[in-house]
Amino acid sequence: HKSEVVINEAIPGKSGKNHKIPIAVKQNGMYIAVGFNKPTGHSVSKKDIIKFYEIVADVKNGDHGTQLIDAIFGSSS
């Protein structure tokens, strides 16, 4: 299995919107993991998590995310 790590990738979701994903892992052309980080400001809020979940769900339901099994949202705060 060929895996690659991509940075700042525009990944289309089922909605047709391209989501800029800070870091993702692809395996055989399919996204299997995505990661976000909140580098500045306050700790992660409920609003941040809801937005993150909506993006991940849209990507997972899109053509290139059906094998997405891991999503991480980190914070440096």
N, C-alpha and C positions, 0 to 999 in steps of 0.2 A: 504494500500500500504506500503510495507516494503522498506524503504530507508536506504542507508548506505553511509558514506563518506569514500573514499579510498585515500591513499597517495602513490605516486610514483608507480602508476599502469601501467603495460604494456598493452596497448589497441590495438588490431589489427585493421588496416584499410582495406579498400577495396583492396588496393594495395598489401596486404599481409604483409606489414611492421608493426611491433609492435612499437607503439609510447609510450615513457615513459611520462606519464601525471602526473604532480606534485600533483594535487588534482582533484578528480572527485566525482560526486554523481551518485549512481546507484539506480534505483528503479525497483524492480521485475526483477533483473538481467540485465537490460538495462541501459546504460549510458544516463543520462538526462542533465548533466552539467559537464563542464571541466574548469579548471582554471590554468593559468600559471602566474608566477611572475618573473620579472627580478630584482634580489636582489642587484646586484652590477653594477657598470659602469655607462654609460651615460643613458639618457632617452631612451624610446622605439623608435626604428628607423623604417622607412618604410620597410626595409629588415626583421626586427623582426616580424612585423605585417604580411607580406606576408608569411613568414615561418609558423607562427601561423595559419593563415587562411588555408594554404595547409594541415596542420596536422588535423585541426578541420574538414575540408571537407572530408578528407580521412577516419577519424573515423566515421563521420556521415553516410557516404556511406557504411561502413562496417556492418557486421552482428549484432554487439552489440551496434551500435550508431544510429540506425534509429529513435530513440525517443529523440535524442540530441536537446535540445531547448535553451541552454544557454552556452556561452563560454566567458571567461573573461581573459584579459591579463593585468596584473598590473605591476607597476614599483615603486620601492622605491625611485627613483631619483626625 
